[in-house]
Amino acid sequence: MPNALPLPDDLVDLHRVTAAAELAVSECCAMAQARRRELHPDDVIARASWDEEETAELGRLRDAYMEAALAVRAHPLWEQARAEGCHAQTWQALIDAVKESAAA
């Protein structure tokens, strides 16, 4: 099995931004759901219906996530990793590097 390519700092930083953006989307959804459960404890339809402000915020956060994720995917390292047959190993190394840096 081929080894992962060395990870450039800019790619690790881009993936860190992506992970933070993904977390922001999840937190937005969780907060909206909690708020809706409080406001409408007995109305399932009302709890599932987001208002315009909530929808706009979620859209903004999703757009930020997509922009960050596409920047990671567009990094030139991936072309080299695919050519050398180590894309999966390099991707896993990137995920691990971001997790390790978050734990530190």
C-alpha positions in Angstrom: 0.0 0.0 0.0 1.5 3.4 -1.0 2.3 6.0 1.7 0.5 9.3 2.0 2.2 12.3 0.5 3.6 15.0 2.8 0.8 17.5 3.7 1.5 21.1 2.9 0.5 23.5 5.7 -1.9 25.4 3.5 -3.9 22.3 2.8 -4.1 21.4 6.5 -5.3 25.0 7.2 -7.9 24.8 4.4 -9.2 21.5 5.8 -9.3 23.0 9.3 -11.5 25.8 7.9 -13.7 23.2 6.2 -14.1 21.3 9.5 -15.0 24.5 11.4 -17.5 25.4 8.7 -19.1 21.9 8.8 -19.4 22.2 12.6 -21.0 25.7 12.2 -23.7 24.1 9.9 -24.4 21.4 12.5 -24.6 23.8 15.4 -26.9 26.1 13.5 -29.3 23.1 12.8 -29.1 21.9 16.4 -29.8 25.4 17.8 -32.7 26.0 15.4 -34.2 22.6 16.2 -33.9 23.3 20.0 -35.5 26.7 19.6 -38.3 25.3 17.6 -38.9 22.5 20.1 -39.3 25.2 22.8 -41.6 27.3 20.8 -43.7 24.5 19.4 -43.5 21.6 21.8 -46.8 20.0 20.5 -46.7 21.0 16.8 -44.4 18.8 14.7 -45.1 20.8 11.5 -44.2 24.1 13.1 -41.0 22.6 14.6 -40.0 21.4 11.1 -40.7 24.7 9.4 -37.8 27.2 9.6 -38.4 30.9 9.3 -36.7 33.0 6.6 -33.9 34.2 9.0 -33.0 30.7 10.0 -33.1 29.5 6.4 -30.9 32.4 5.3 -28.4 31.7 8.1 -28.2 28.0 7.2 -27.8 28.9 3.5 -24.9 31.3 4.4 -23.2 28.6 6.5 -23.7 25.9 3.9 -22.2 28.2 1.2 -19.2 28.9 3.4 -18.7 25.1 4.0 -19.0 24.4 0.2 -16.5 27.1 -0.6 -14.0 25.7 1.9 -14.6 22.1 0.9 -14.1 23.0 -2.8 -10.8 24.8 -2.0 -9.5 21.7 -0.3 -10.5 19.5 -3.3 -8.9 22.0 -5.7 -5.5 21.9 -4.0 -2.8 20.7 -6.5 -1.6 18.0 -4.1 -4.6 15.8 -5.0 -3.6 15.6 -8.7 -0.2 14.3 -7.6 -1.8 11.9 -5.0 -4.0 10.4 -7.7 -1.1 10.1 -10.1 0.9 8.3 -7.5 -2.0 6.1 -6.4 -2.1 7.4 -2.8 -5.1 9.6 -2.8 -7.0 7.6 -0.2 -3.9 7.5 2.1 -3.2 11.2 1.7 -6.9 12.0 2.4 -6.8 10.0 5.6 -3.6 11.6 6.6 -5.2 15.0 6.2 -8.2 14.0 8.3 -5.9 12.7 11.0 -3.7 15.8 10.9 -6.7 18.1 11.5 -8.1 15.9 14.3 -4.7 15.8 16.0 -4.3 19.6 15.7 -7.8 20.1 17.1 -7.0 17.8 20.1 -3.8 19.6 20.9 
